[in-house]
Amino acid sequence: MIQDCLVEDGVRAQPRRLLTRLNIGLARVSTVIAVVGLLCIVGIVFYEVVGRYVFNRTPTWAESLALVLVLYVTMLGAAVAVRDAGHIGMDSILVLLPAHVQHWFEILIHLLVAGFGVAMACNGWILGMSVANFLIPNLGLPEILRYIPLALSGAMIVLFSVEHTLALLRHEEVEPTWN
């Protein structure tokens, strides 16, 4: 598979093509993880409700685990939304601008989103490392698990924004994650 990324029609692939394939792979894996996480949340909450109201015995770990999974689902989903342009954009402002300026404002928007992704990744890493030695109550898992999705999705947002910026500079469209 990696060799397919490096060679296209006997010629070395351009770096942008490698970035596109990497981003498609990351977006697909993130989507699958988010969907599985969402299904797990539904199952955990159902188990918690049944435990509380049917058996009168609430599982103490269920709420904590569901909250951790919510972080993974939302952060990975947000990153994928950036790649697939499913996030809330500034289109209402763009349409008010002259046509020759709209293109450059789109690039500016993606650069600002990339900057936000850098802030997410860096601060998620810093926060995660600051609590790495602590445990999540009721789960006994390291507290850093709450900050991994923040740092990871921030890094993916940067990659996805760079891809969009390069595509805009070439006057191309970003290849969709799911064809």
WOURGI-V128609 format. One record per backbone hydrogen bond with DSSP energy under -1.0 kcal/mol. NH is the residue of the N-H (numbers start at 1). CO is the residue of the C=O. Records with the same first field share a line. If there is no record, write none. Layout:
NH = CO / CO
This chain:
5 = 1
6 = 2
7 = 3
8 = 11
11 = 8
13 = 6
18 = 14
19 = 15
20 = 16
21 = 17
22 = 18
23 = 19
24 = 20
25 = 21
26 = 22
27 = 23
28 = 24
29 = 25
30 = 26
31 = 27
32 = 28
33 = 29
34 = 30
35 = 31
36 = 32
37 = 33
38 = 34
39 = 35
40 = 36
41 = 37
42 = 38
43 = 39
44 = 40
45 = 41
46 = 42
47 = 43
48 = 44
49 = 45
50 = 46
51 = 47
52 = 48
53 = 49
54 = 50
55 = 50
57 = 51
65 = 61
66 = 62
67 = 63
68 = 64
69 = 65
70 = 66
71 = 67
72 = 68
73 = 69
74 = 70
75 = 71
76 = 72
77 = 73
78 = 74
79 = 75
80 = 76
81 = 77
82 = 78
83 = 79
84 = 80
86 = 81
94 = 90
95 = 91
97 = 94
101 = 98
102 = 98
105 = 101
106 = 102
107 = 103
108 = 104
109 = 105
110 = 106
111 = 107
112 = 108
113 = 109
114 = 110
115 = 111
116 = 112
117 = 113
118 = 114
119 = 115
120 = 116
121 = 117
122 = 118
123 = 119
124 = 120
125 = 121
126 = 122
127 = 123
128 = 124
129 = 125
130 = 126
134 = 131
136 = 141
139 = 136
140 = 136
143 = 134
145 = 142
146 = 143
147 = 144
148 = 144
151 = 147
152 = 148
153 = 149
154 = 150
155 = 151
156 = 152
157 = 153
158 = 154
159 = 155
160 = 156
161 = 157
162 = 158
163 = 159
164 = 160
165 = 161
166 = 162
167 = 163
168 = 164
169 = 165
170 = 166
171 = 168
172 = 167
